[in-house]
Amino acid sequence: TTSPINPNQVRDNGIPLWDNPYDDLFPKTRPLGIEAGGECKFIPFESKGATVFFRSHVPSDEELEECEHIELTSSTPWNPHDMKM
């Protein structure tokens, strides 16, 4: 499945995210995706037409127990109209 996450909400939480295929640095120096904690925790994006996304799934009980949890958004309420870019 795909994730309906808001990229600006992730950025506002201090996590680097690149979703612009027209960026001058893509693909030369950095791929599209989320840098969620160093090189080993890079979540690559895919694209289909004009849609940029990453694949995700509901974790199994085993994955919830054994895998590291990475929080992309803050638990603080987020209002896109209050965000300063």
Secondary structure, DSSP 8 states (H G I E B T S, - for coil): -B----HHHHHHTT--EE--TT-TTTTTT--SEEE-SSGGGEEE-EEETTEEE-B-----HHHHHHS-----S-SS---GGG---
